[in-house]
Amino acid sequence: MALRQMLFNTRSMFSTPGLARFSTKSNPYLVKVGIPEFLNGVGNGVESHVTKLESEIGDFQKLLVIRTLRLKKLGVPCKHRKLILKHTHKYRLGLWRPRAQPVKP
């Protein structure tokens, strides 16, 4: 019991109150993400399916919860389905965002 209290007190002694060790929240993102921006961010040839997915799905939120069977019915090849599903999962968790394209002069 005493050992547990000593360990607890040393942890609180070295931590700084009011400051988090790390933040799990992503930084504010200035560019609105839609289906074309998302697929261009994924890359590897997935951007060739932009028109097909926009016409069939229409909404970016629906793309985030789409299943592999639906993508297969739309004619998306296996490698592209895997990339889309992997990046949508990461996007939902906040671990990945498509890069903002720099403004060309």
PDB file as gemmi writes it, atoms N, CA and C in Angstrom:
CRYST1    1.000    1.000    1.000  90.00  90.00  90.00 P 1                      
ATOM      1  N   MET A   1       0.820  -1.191   0.000  1.00  0.00           N  
ATOM      2  CA  MET A   1       0.000   0.000   0.000  1.00  0.00           C  
ATOM      3  C   MET A   1       0.868   1.261   0.000  1.00  0.00           C  
ATOM      4  N   ALA A   2       1.885   1.263   0.830  1.00  0.00           N  
ATOM      5  CA  ALA A   2       2.765   2.430   0.917  1.00  0.00           C  
ATOM      6  C   ALA A   2       3.543   2.608  -0.384  1.00  0.00           C  
ATOM      7  N   LEU A   3       3.938   1.483  -0.983  1.00  0.00           N  
ATOM      8  CA  LEU A   3       4.660   1.552  -2.250  1.00  0.00           C  
ATOM      9  C   LEU A   3       3.785   2.148  -3.343  1.00  0.00           C  
ATOM     10  N   ARG A   4       2.530   1.774  -3.365  1.00  0.00           N  
ATOM     11  CA  ARG A   4       1.591   2.306  -4.357  1.00  0.00           C  
ATOM     12  C   ARG A   4       1.423   3.815  -4.179  1.00  0.00           C  
ATOM     13  N   GLN A   5       1.352   4.278  -2.956  1.00  0.00           N  
ATOM     14  CA  GLN A   5       1.208   5.716  -2.698  1.00  0.00           C  
ATOM     15  C   GLN A   5       2.461   6.472  -3.112  1.00  0.00           C  
ATOM     16  N   MET A   6       3.631   5.873  -2.876  1.00  0.00           N  
ATOM     17  CA  MET A   6       4.872   6.536  -3.272  1.00  0.00           C  
ATOM     18  C   MET A   6       4.947   6.656  -4.796  1.00  0.00           C  
ATOM     19  N   LEU A   7       4.579   5.600  -5.507  1.00  0.00           N  
ATOM     20  CA  LEU A   7       4.599   5.652  -6.962  1.00  0.00           C  
ATOM     21  C   LEU A   7       3.614   6.679  -7.492  1.00  0.00           C  
ATOM     22  N   PHE A   8       2.448   6.732  -6.895  1.00  0.00           N  
ATOM     23  CA  PHE A   8       1.450   7.697  -7.336  1.00  0.00           C  
ATOM     24  C   PHE A   8       1.916   9.121  -7.089  1.00  0.00           C  
ATOM     25  N   ASN A   9       2.529   9.381  -5.935  1.00  0.00           N  
ATOM     26  CA  ASN A   9       2.995  10.733  -5.609  1.00  0.00           C  
ATOM     27  C   ASN A   9       4.153  11.162  -6.496  1.00  0.00           C  
ATOM     28  N   THR A  10       5.050  10.249  -6.878  1.00  0.00           N  
ATOM     29  CA  THR A  10       6.157  10.639  -7.752  1.00  0.00           C  
ATOM     30  C   THR A  10       5.663  10.952  -9.156  1.00  0.00           C  
ATOM     31  N   ARG A  11       4.630  10.254  -9.616  1.00  0.00           N  
ATOM     32  CA  ARG A  11       4.074  10.573 -10.934  1.00  0.00           C  
ATOM     33  C   ARG A  11       3.470  11.968 -10.954  1.00  0.00           C  
ATOM     34  N   SER A  12       2.720  12.296  -9.926  1.00  0.00           N  
ATOM     35  CA  SER A  12       2.093  13.610  -9.908  1.00  0.00           C  
ATOM     36  C   SER A  12       3.111  14.710  -9.681  1.00  0.00           C  
ATOM     37  N   MET A  13       4.248  14.379  -9.059  1.00  0.00           N  
ATOM     38  CA  MET A  13       5.267  15.385  -8.791  1.00  0.00           C  
ATOM     39  C   MET A  13       5.951  15.818 -10.083  1.00  0.00           C  
ATOM     40  N   PHE A  14       6.156  14.891 -11.036  1.00  0.00           N  
ATOM     41  CA  PHE A  14       6.863  15.210 -12.260  1.00  0.00           C  
ATOM     42  C   PHE A  14       5.963  15.695 -13.381  1.00  0.00           C  
ATOM     43  N   SER A  15       4.674  15.542 -13.241  1.00  0.00           N  
ATOM     44  CA  SER A  15       3.783  15.989 -14.311  1.00  0.00           C  
ATOM     45  C   SER A  15       3.463  17.464 -14.135  1.00  0.00           C  
ATOM     46  N   THR A  16       3.220  18.126 -15.226  1.00  0.00           N  
ATOM     47  CA  THR A  16       2.874  19.539 -15.174  1.00  0.00           C  
ATOM     48  C   THR A  16       1.366  19.680 -15.225  1.00  0.00           C  
ATOM     49  N   PRO A  17       0.770  20.320 -14.255  1.00  0.00           N  
ATOM     50  CA  PRO A  17      -0.689  20.445 -14.256  1.00  0.00           C  
ATOM     51  C   PRO A  17      -1.163  21.367 -15.368  1.00  0.00           C  
ATOM     52  N   GLY A  18      -2.257  20.990 -15.987  1.00  0.00           N  
ATOM     53  CA  GLY A  18      -2.853  21.825 -17.015  1.00  0.00           C  
ATOM     54  C   GLY A  18      -2.315  21.582 -18.415  1.00  0.00           C  
ATOM     55  N   LEU A  19      -1.216  20.859 -18.532  1.00  0.00           N  
ATOM     56  CA  LEU A  19      -0.659  20.578 -19.857  1.00  0.00           C  
ATOM     57  C   LEU A  19      -0.794  19.102 -20.157  1.00  0.00           C  
ATOM     58  N   ALA A  20      -1.284  18.807 -21.329  1.00  0.00           N  
ATOM     59  CA  ALA A  20      -1.401  17.410 -21.738  1.00  0.00           C  
ATOM     60  C   ALA A  20      -0.063  16.938 -22.283  1.00  0.00           C  
ATOM     61  N   ARG A  21       0.217  15.665 -22.114  1.00  0.00           N  
ATOM     62  CA  ARG A  21       1.472  15.124 -22.646  1.00  0.00           C  
ATOM     63  C   ARG A  21       1.442  15.085 -24.160  1.00  0.00           C  
ATOM     64  N   PHE A  22       0.313  14.743 -24.704  1.00  0.00           N  
ATOM     65  CA  PHE A  22       0.146  14.747 -26.149  1.00  0.00           C  
ATOM     66  C   PHE A  22      -1.325  14.997 -26.438  1.00  0.00           C  
ATOM     67  N   SER A  23      -1.601  15.380 -27.648  1.00  0.00           N  
ATOM     68  CA  SER A  23      -2.971  15.672 -28.035  1.00  0.00           C  
ATOM     69  C   SER A  23      -3.411  14.691 -29.099  1.00  0.00           C  
ATOM     70  N   THR A  24      -4.586  14.090 -28.911  1.00  0.00           N  
ATOM     71  CA  THR A  24      -5.103  13.168 -29.905  1.00  0.00           C  
ATOM     72  C   THR A  24      -5.974  13.871 -30.929  1.00  0.00           C  
ATOM     73  N   LYS A  25      -6.274  15.124 -30.689  1.00  0.00           N  
ATOM     74  CA  LYS A  25      -7.110  15.861 -31.634  1.00  0.00           C  
ATOM     75  C   LYS A  25      -6.253  16.411 -32.756  1.00  0.00           C  
ATOM     76  N   SER A  26      -6.781  16.333 -33.971  1.00  0.00           N  
ATOM     77  CA  SER A  26      -6.043  16.839 -35.115  1.00  0.00           C  
ATOM     78  C   SER A  26      -6.172  18.356 -35.179  1.00  0.00           C  
ATOM     79  N   ASN A  27      -5.232  18.957 -35.861  1.00  0.00           N  
ATOM     80  CA  ASN A  27      -5.259  20.404 -36.029  1.00  0.00           C  
ATOM     81  C   ASN A  27      -6.423  20.796 -36.923  1.00  0.00           C  
ATOM     82  N   PRO A  28      -6.931  22.011 -36.762  1.00  0.00           N  
ATOM     83  CA  PRO A  28      -8.027  22.428 -37.646  1.00  0.00           C  
ATOM     84  C   PRO A  28      -7.587  22.382 -39.108  1.00  0.00           C  
ATOM     85  N   TYR A  29      -8.475  21.895 -39.940  1.00  0.00           N  
ATOM     86  CA  TYR A  29      -8.157  21.702 -41.350  1.00  0.00           C  
ATOM     87  C   TYR A  29      -8.918  22.745 -42.150  1.00  0.00           C  
ATOM     88  N   LEU A  30      -8.202  23.525 -42.927  1.00  0.00           N  
ATOM     89  CA  LEU A  30      -8.800  24.664 -43.601  1.00  0.00           C  
ATOM     90  C   LEU A  30      -9.521  24.298 -44.894  1.00  0.00           C  
ATOM     91  N   VAL A  31      -9.090  23.239 -45.553  1.00  0.00           N  
ATOM     92  CA  VAL A  31      -9.670  22.872 -46.836  1.00  0.00           C  
ATOM     93  C   VAL A  31     -10.804  21.888 -46.610  1.00  0.00           C  
ATOM     94  N   LYS A  32     -11.943  22.139 -47.263  1.00  0.00           N  
ATOM     95  CA  LYS A  32     -13.068  21.217 -47.155  1.00  0.00           C  
ATOM     96  C   LYS A  32     -12.736  19.938 -47.922  1.00  0.00           C  
ATOM     97  N   VAL A  33     -12.964  18.812 -47.278  1.00  0.00           N  
ATOM     98  CA  VAL A  33     -12.630  17.534 -47.888  1.00  0.00           C  
ATOM     99  C   VAL A  33     -13.878  16.938 -48.513  1.00  0.00           C  
ATOM    100  N   GLY A  34     -13.772  16.625 -49.788  1.00  0.00           N  
ATOM    101  CA  GLY A  34     -14.844  15.957 -50.509  1.00  0.00           C  
ATOM    102  C   GLY A  34     -14.282  14.690 -51.129  1.00  0.00           C  
ATOM    103  N   ILE A  35     -15.090  14.035 -51.928  1.00  0.00           N  
ATOM    104  CA  ILE A  35     -14.643  12.793 -52.554  1.00  0.00           C  
ATOM    105  C   ILE A  35     -13.440  13.014 -53.477  1.00  0.00           C  
ATOM    106  N   PRO A  36     -13.422  14.047 -54.335  1.00  0.00           N  
ATOM    107  CA  PRO A  36     -12.245  14.224 -55.209  1.00  0.00           C  
ATOM    108  C   PRO A  36     -10.967  14.512 -54.426  1.00  0.00           C  
ATOM    109  N   GLU A  37     -11.057  15.384 -53.411  1.00  0.00           N  
ATOM    110  CA  GLU A  37      -9.868  15.710 -52.625  1.00  0.00           C  
ATOM    111  C   GLU A  37      -9.361  14.486 -51.860  1.00  0.00           C  
ATOM    112  N   PHE A  38     -10.292  13.695 -51.350  1.00  0.00           N  
ATOM    113  CA  PHE A  38      -9.929  12.509 -50.598  1.00  0.00           C  
ATOM    114  C   PHE A  38      -9.218  11.487 -51.483  1.00  0.00           C  
ATOM    115  N   LEU A  39      -9.789  11.199 -52.649  1.00  0.00           N  
ATOM    116  CA  LEU A  39      -9.191  10.197 -53.537  1.00  0.00           C  
ATOM    117  C   LEU A  39      -7.877  10.687 -54.128  1.00  0.00           C  
ATOM    118  N   ASN A  40      -7.751  11.981 -54.384  1.00  0.00           N  
ATOM    119  CA  ASN A  40      -6.472  12.521 -54.851  1.00  0.00           C  
ATOM    120  C   ASN A  40      -5.422  12.409 -53.760  1.00  0.00           C  
ATOM    121  N   GLY A  41      -5.838  12.566 -52.498  1.00  0.00           N  
ATOM    122  CA  GLY A  41      -4.907  12.412 -51.382  1.00  0.00           C  
ATOM    123  C   GLY A  41      -4.442  10.984 -51.214  1.00  0.00           C  
ATOM    124  N   VAL A  42      -5.304  10.032 -51.509  1.00  0.00           N  
ATOM    125  CA  VAL A  42      -4.929   8.617 -51.420  1.00  0.00           C  
ATOM    126  C   VAL A  42      -3.898   8.289 -52.482  1.00  0.00           C  
ATOM    127  N   GLY A  43      -4.109   8.777 -53.711  1.00  0.00           N  
ATOM    128  CA  GLY A  43      -3.151   8.561 -54.796  1.00  0.00           C  
ATOM    129  C   GLY A  43      -3.163   7.138 -55.320  1.00  0.00           C  
ATOM    130  N   ASN A  44      -2.052   6.699 -55.904  1.00  0.00           N  
ATOM    131  CA  ASN A  44      -1.860   5.354 -56.449  1.00  0.00           C  
ATOM    132  C   ASN A  44      -2.926   4.954 -57.473  1.00  0.00           C  
ATOM    133  N   GLY A  45      -3.420   5.904 -58.248  1.00  0.00           N  
ATOM    134  CA  GLY A  45      -4.386   5.595 -59.292  1.00  0.00           C  
ATOM    135  C   GLY A  45      -5.831   5.551 -58.838  1.00  0.00           C  
ATOM    136  N   VAL A  46      -6.077   5.764 -57.550  1.00  0.00           N  
ATOM    137  CA  VAL A  46      -7.447   5.723 -57.024  1.00  0.00           C  
ATOM    138  C   VAL A  46      -8.258   6.905 -57.537  1.00  0.00           C  
ATOM    139  N   GLU A  47      -7.578   7.988 -57.865  1.00  0.00           N  
ATOM    140  CA  GLU A  47      -8.283   9.188 -58.330  1.00  0.00           C  
ATOM    141  C   GLU A  47      -8.997   8.976 -59.659  1.00  0.00           C  
ATOM    142  N   SER A  48      -8.729   7.873 -60.334  1.00  0.00           N  
ATOM    143  CA  SER A  48      -9.423   7.595 -61.599  1.00  0.00           C  
ATOM    144  C   SER A  48     -10.891   7.225 -61.372  1.00  0.00           C  
ATOM    145  N   HIS A  49     -11.282   6.938 -60.158  1.00  0.00           N  
ATOM    146  CA  HIS A  49     -12.655   6.542 -59.845  1.00  0.00           C  
ATOM    147  C   HIS A  49     -13.492   7.690 -59.285  1.00  0.00           C  
ATOM    148  N   VAL A  50     -13.003   8.917 -59.374  1.00  0.00           N  
ATOM    149  CA  VAL A  50     -13.696  10.064 -58.779  1.00  0.00           C  
ATOM    150  C   VAL A  50     -15.085  10.234 -59.371  1.00  0.00           C  
ATOM    151  N   THR A  51     -15.203  10.249 -60.676  1.00  0.00           N  
ATOM    152  CA  THR A  51     -16.510  10.508 -61.299  1.00  0.00           C  
ATOM    153  C   THR A  51     -17.503   9.397 -60.984  1.00  0.00           C  
ATOM    154  N   LYS A  52     -17.017   8.151 -60.992  1.00  0.00           N  
ATOM    155  CA  LYS A  52     -17.888   7.012 -60.710  1.00  0.00           C  
ATOM    156  C   LYS A  52     -18.417   7.064 -59.278  1.00  0.00           C  
ATOM    157  N   LEU A  53     -17.532   7.333 -58.318  1.00  0.00           N  
ATOM    158  CA  LEU A  53     -17.942   7.355 -56.918  1.00  0.00           C  
ATOM    159  C   LEU A  53     -18.803   8.574 -56.594  1.00  0.00           C  
ATOM    160  N   GLU A  54     -18.499   9.722 -57.226  1.00  0.00           N  
ATOM    161  CA  GLU A  54     -19.325  10.913 -56.983  1.00  0.00           C  
ATOM    162  C   GLU A  54     -20.741  10.712 -57.499  1.00  0.00           C  
ATOM    163  N   SER A  55     -20.875  10.070 -58.654  1.00  0.00           N  
ATOM    164  CA  SER A  55     -22.213   9.891 -59.215  1.00  0.00           C  
ATOM    165  C   SER A  55     -23.010   8.834 -58.457  1.00  0.00           C  
ATOM    166  N   GLU A  56     -22.355   7.764 -58.006  1.00  0.00           N  
ATOM    167  CA  GLU A  56     -23.064   6.678 -57.328  1.00  0.00           C  
ATOM    168  C   GLU A  56     -23.262   6.935 -55.842  1.00  0.00           C  
ATOM    169  N   ILE A  57     -22.237   7.470 -55.172  1.00  0.00           N  
ATOM    170  CA  ILE A  57     -22.330   7.696 -53.726  1.00  0.00           C  
ATOM    171  C   ILE A  57     -22.817   9.105 -53.444  1.00  0.00           C  
ATOM    172  N   GLY A  58     -22.154  10.085 -54.025  1.00  0.00           N  
ATOM    173  CA  GLY A  58     -22.592  11.459 -53.914  1.00  0.00           C  
ATOM    174  C   GLY A  58     -22.095  12.217 -52.698  1.00  0.00           C  
ATOM    175  N   ASP A  59     -22.068  11.604 -51.530  1.00  0.00           N  
ATOM    176  CA  ASP A  59     -21.733  12.314 -50.300  1.00  0.00           C  
ATOM    177  C   ASP A  59     -20.458  11.736 -49.702  1.00  0.00           C  
ATOM    178  N   PHE A  60     -19.606  12.609 -49.182  1.00  0.00           N  
ATOM    179  CA  PHE A  60     -18.347  12.167 -48.589  1.00  0.00           C  
ATOM    180  C   PHE A  60     -18.577  11.340 -47.325  1.00  0.00           C  
ATOM    181  N   GLN A  61     -19.595  11.684 -46.541  1.00  0.00           N  
ATOM    182  CA  GLN A  61     -19.892  10.926 -45.325  1.00  0.00           C  
ATOM    183  C   GLN A  61     -20.304   9.492 -45.643  1.00  0.00           C  
ATOM    184  N   LYS A  62     -20.970   9.303 -46.777  1.00  0.00           N  
ATOM    185  CA  LYS A  62     -21.332   7.943 -47.197  1.00  0.00           C  
ATOM    186  C   LYS A  62     -20.101   7.164 -47.640  1.00  0.00           C  
ATOM    187  N   LEU A  63     -19.111   7.863 -48.208  1.00  0.00           N  
ATOM    188  CA  LEU A  63     -17.872   7.199 -48.596  1.00  0.00           C  
ATOM    189  C   LEU A  63     -17.125   6.690 -47.363  1.00  0.00           C  
ATOM    190  N   LEU A  64     -17.228   7.410 -46.263  1.00  0.00           N  
ATOM    191  CA  LEU A  64     -16.512   7.013 -45.049  1.00  0.00           C  
ATOM    192  C   LEU A  64     -17.063   5.737 -44.430  1.00  0.00           C  
ATOM    193  N   VAL A  65     -18.306   5.372 -44.736  1.00  0.00           N  
ATOM    194  CA  VAL A  65     -18.901   4.162 -44.150  1.00  0.00           C  
ATOM    195  C   VAL A  65     -19.231   3.105 -45.205  1.00  0.00           C  
ATOM    196  N   ILE A  66     -18.666   3.247 -46.400  1.00  0.00           N  
ATOM    197  CA  ILE A  66     -18.965   2.311 -47.477  1.00  0.00           C  
ATOM    198  C   ILE A  66     -18.288   0.967 -47.204  1.00  0.00           C  
ATOM    199  N   ARG A  67     -18.889  -0.092 -47.700  1.00  0.00           N  
ATOM    200  CA  ARG A  67     -18.352  -1.445 -47.533  1.00  0.00           C  
ATOM    201  C   ARG A  67     -17.655  -1.889 -48.811  1.00  0.00           C  
ATOM    202  N   THR A  68     -16.817  -2.904 -48.676  1.00  0.00           N  
ATOM    203  CA  THR A  68     -16.046  -3.385 -49.816  1.00  0.00           C  
ATOM    204  C   THR A  68     -16.932  -3.995 -50.904  1.00  0.00           C  
ATOM    205  N   LEU A  69     -18.036  -4.621 -50.515  1.00  0.00           N  
ATOM    206  CA  LEU A  69     -18.921  -5.237 -51.508  1.00  0.00           C  
ATOM    207  C   LEU A  69     -19.564  -4.181 -52.400  1.00  0.00           C  
ATOM    208  N   ARG A  70     -19.908  -3.036 -51.817  1.00  0.00           N  
ATOM    209  CA  ARG A  70     -20.489  -1.944 -52.616  1.00  0.00           C  
ATOM    210  C   ARG A  70     -19.465  -1.394 -53.597  1.00  0.00           C  
ATOM    211  N   LEU A  71     -18.203  -1.237 -53.129  1.00  0.00           N  
ATOM    212  CA  LEU A  71     -17.155  -0.774 -54.038  1.00  0.00           C  
ATOM    213  C   LEU A  71     -16.909  -1.787 -55.145  1.00  0.00           C  
ATOM    214  N   LYS A  72     -17.017  -3.063 -54.822  1.00  0.00           N  
ATOM    215  CA  LYS A  72     -16.827  -4.112 -55.832  1.00  0.00           C  
ATOM    216  C   LYS A  72     -17.929  -4.051 -56.880  1.00  0.00           C  
ATOM    217  N   LYS A  73     -19.157  -3.805 -56.432  1.00  0.00           N  
ATOM    218  CA  LYS A  73     -20.272  -3.688 -57.373  1.00  0.00           C  
ATOM    219  C   LYS A  73     -20.123  -2.469 -58.272  1.00  0.00           C  
ATOM    220  N   LEU A  74     -19.439  -1.443 -57.784  1.00  0.00           N  
ATOM    221  CA  LEU A  74     -19.207  -0.247 -58.594  1.00  0.00           C  
ATOM    222  C   LEU A  74     -18.051  -0.437 -59.577  1.00  0.00           C  
ATOM    223  N   GLY A  75     -17.339  -1.561 -59.481  1.00  0.00           N  
ATOM    224  CA  GLY A  75     -16.266  -1.846 -60.424  1.00  0.00           C  
ATOM    225  C   GLY A  75     -14.907  -1.322 -60.016  1.00  0.00           C  
ATOM    226  N   VAL A  76     -14.691  -1.102 -58.724  1.00  0.00           N  
ATOM    227  CA  VAL A  76     -13.393  -0.630 -58.249  1.00  0.00           C  
ATOM    228  C   VAL A  76     -12.507  -1.856 -58.033  1.00  0.00           C  
ATOM    229  N   PRO A  77     -11.292  -1.877 -58.603  1.00  0.00           N  
ATOM    230  CA  PRO A  77     -10.408  -3.036 -58.437  1.00  0.00           C  
ATOM    231  C   PRO A  77     -10.000  -3.259 -56.980  1.00  0.00           C  
ATOM    232  N   CYS A  78      -9.520  -4.454 -56.695  1.00  0.00           N  
ATOM    233  CA  CYS A  78      -9.223  -4.876 -55.324  1.00  0.00           C  
ATOM    234  C   CYS A  78      -8.181  -3.977 -54.650  1.00  0.00           C  
ATOM    235  N   LYS A  79      -7.089  -3.671 -55.337  1.00  0.00           N  
ATOM    236  CA  LYS A  79      -6.045  -2.831 -54.730  1.00  0.00           C  
ATOM    237  C   LYS A  79      -6.583  -1.454 -54.372  1.00  0.00           C  
ATOM    238  N   HIS A  80      -7.407  -0.901 -55.251  1.00  0.00           N  
ATOM    239  CA  HIS A  80      -7.967   0.422 -54.995  1.00  0.00           C  
ATOM    240  C   HIS A  80      -8.984   0.363 -53.862  1.00  0.00           C  
ATOM    241  N   ARG A  81      -9.769  -0.716 -53.798  1.00  0.00           N  
ATOM    242  CA  ARG A  81     -10.721  -0.872 -52.683  1.00  0.00           C  
ATOM    243  C   ARG A  81      -9.985  -0.910 -51.357  1.00  0.00           C  
ATOM    244  N   LYS A  82      -8.892  -1.663 -51.317  1.00  0.00           N  
ATOM    245  CA  LYS A  82      -8.122  -1.771 -50.084  1.00  0.00           C  
ATOM    246  C   LYS A  82      -7.561  -0.422 -49.664  1.00  0.00           C  
ATOM    247  N   LEU A  83      -7.056   0.342 -50.626  1.00  0.00           N  
ATOM    248  CA  LEU A  83      -6.509   1.663 -50.308  1.00  0.00           C  
ATOM    249  C   LEU A  83      -7.603   2.608 -49.812  1.00  0.00           C  
ATOM    250  N   ILE A  84      -8.749   2.597 -50.486  1.00  0.00           N  
ATOM    251  CA  ILE A  84      -9.857   3.479 -50.086  1.00  0.00           C  
ATOM    252  C   ILE A  84     -10.321   3.132 -48.681  1.00  0.00           C  
ATOM    253  N   LEU A  85     -10.526   1.844 -48.407  1.00  0.00           N  
ATOM    254  CA  LEU A  85     -11.012   1.435 -47.094  1.00  0.00           C  
ATOM    255  C   LEU A  85      -9.984   1.702 -45.995  1.00  0.00           C  
ATOM    256  N   LYS A  86      -8.709   1.502 -46.300  1.00  0.00           N  
ATOM    257  CA  LYS A  86      -7.659   1.774 -45.314  1.00  0.00           C  
ATOM    258  C   LYS A  86      -7.614   3.264 -44.957  1.00  0.00           C  
ATOM    259  N   HIS A  87      -7.690   4.112 -45.972  1.00  0.00           N  
ATOM    260  CA  HIS A  87      -7.603   5.546 -45.718  1.00  0.00           C  
ATOM    261  C   HIS A  87      -8.899   6.101 -45.101  1.00  0.00           C  
ATOM    262  N   THR A  88     -10.054   5.527 -45.434  1.00  0.00           N  
ATOM    263  CA  THR A  88     -11.278   5.996 -44.780  1.00  0.00           C  
ATOM    264  C   THR A  88     -11.261   5.645 -43.304  1.00  0.00           C  
ATOM    265  N   HIS A  89     -10.731   4.485 -42.962  1.00  0.00           N  
ATOM    266  CA  HIS A  89     -10.627   4.107 -41.546  1.00  0.00           C  
ATOM    267  C   HIS A  89      -9.691   5.046 -40.801  1.00  0.00           C  
ATOM    268  N   LYS A  90      -8.532   5.336 -41.402  1.00  0.00           N  
ATOM    269  CA  LYS A  90      -7.587   6.264 -40.780  1.00  0.00           C  
ATOM    270  C   LYS A  90      -8.183   7.661 -40.659  1.00  0.00           C  
ATOM    271  N   TYR A  91      -8.950   8.087 -41.671  1.00  0.00           N  
ATOM    272  CA  TYR A  91      -9.566   9.413 -41.635  1.00  0.00           C  
ATOM    273  C   TYR A  91     -10.584   9.504 -40.506  1.00  0.00           C  
ATOM    274  N   ARG A  92     -11.393   8.450 -40.331  1.00  0.00           N  
ATOM    275  CA  ARG A  92     -12.388   8.452 -39.255  1.00  0.00           C  
ATOM    276  C   ARG A  92     -11.734   8.513 -37.889  1.00  0.00           C  
ATOM    277  N   LEU A  93     -10.568   7.881 -37.737  1.00  0.00           N  
ATOM    278  CA  LEU A  93      -9.856   7.905 -36.462  1.00  0.00           C  
ATOM    279  C   LEU A  93      -9.085   9.201 -36.251  1.00  0.00           C  
ATOM    280  N   GLY A  94      -8.938   9.994 -37.296  1.00  0.00           N  
ATOM    281  CA  GLY A  94      -8.197  11.252 -37.184  1.00  0.00           C  
ATOM    282  C   GLY A  94      -6.701  11.075 -37.350  1.00  0.00           C  
ATOM    283  N   LEU A  95      -6.264   9.962 -37.918  1.00  0.00           N  
ATOM    284  CA  LEU A  95      -4.839   9.694 -38.081  1.00  0.00           C  
ATOM    285  C   LEU A  95      -4.300  10.127 -39.436  1.00  0.00           C  
ATOM    286  N   TRP A  96      -5.181  10.410 -40.379  1.00  0.00           N  
ATOM    287  CA  TRP A  96      -4.743  10.775 -41.725  1.00  0.00           C  
ATOM    288  C   TRP A  96      -5.704  11.794 -42.310  1.00  0.00           C  
ATOM    289  N   ARG A  97      -5.154  12.744 -43.033  1.00  0.00           N  
ATOM    290  CA  ARG A  97      -5.947  13.719 -43.788  1.00  0.00           C  
ATOM    291  C   ARG A  97      -5.264  13.954 -45.119  1.00  0.00           C  
ATOM    292  N   PRO A  98      -6.032  14.184 -46.173  1.00  0.00           N  
ATOM    293  CA  PRO A  98      -5.390  14.509 -47.450  1.00  0.00           C  
ATOM    294  C   PRO A  98      -4.687  15.871 -47.357  1.00  0.00           C  
ATOM    295  N   ARG A  99      -3.572  15.967 -48.015  1.00  0.00           N  
ATOM    296  CA  ARG A  99      -2.836  17.231 -47.970  1.00  0.00           C  
ATOM    297  C   ARG A  99      -3.528  18.301 -48.774  1.00  0.00           C  
ATOM    298  N   ALA A 100      -3.449  19.512 -48.269  1.00  0.00           N  
ATOM    299  CA  ALA A 100      -3.999  20.647 -49.006  1.00  0.00           C  
ATOM    300  C   ALA A 100      -3.071  20.958 -50.177  1.00  0.00           C  
ATOM    301  N   GLN A 101      -3.649  21.159 -51.326  1.00  0.00           N  
ATOM    302  CA  GLN A 101      -2.853  21.477 -52.499  1.00  0.00           C  
ATOM    303  C   GLN A 101      -2.382  22.921 -52.406  1.00  0.00           C  
ATOM    304  N   PRO A 102      -1.085  23.193 -52.625  1.00  0.00           N  
ATOM    305  CA  PRO A 102      -0.606  24.572 -52.583  1.00  0.00           C  
ATOM    306  C   PRO A 102      -1.188  25.388 -53.723  1.00  0.00           C  
ATOM    307  N   VAL A 103      -1.470  26.637 -53.458  1.00  0.00           N  
ATOM    308  CA  VAL A 103      -2.026  27.529 -54.472  1.00  0.00           C  
ATOM    309  C   VAL A 103      -0.946  27.886 -55.456  1.00  0.00           C  
ATOM    310  N   LYS A 104      -1.203  27.622 -56.762  1.00  0.00           N  
ATOM    311  CA  LYS A 104      -0.208  27.923 -57.789  1.00  0.00           C  
ATOM    312  C   LYS A 104      -0.404  29.369 -58.274  1.00  0.00           C  
ATOM    313  N   PRO A 105       0.709  30.117 -58.397  1.00  0.00           N  
ATOM    314  CA  PRO A 105       0.584  31.534 -58.834  1.00  0.00           C  
ATOM    315  C   PRO A 105       0.272  31.660 -60.299  1.00  0.00           C  
TER     316      PRO A 105                                                      
END                                                                             
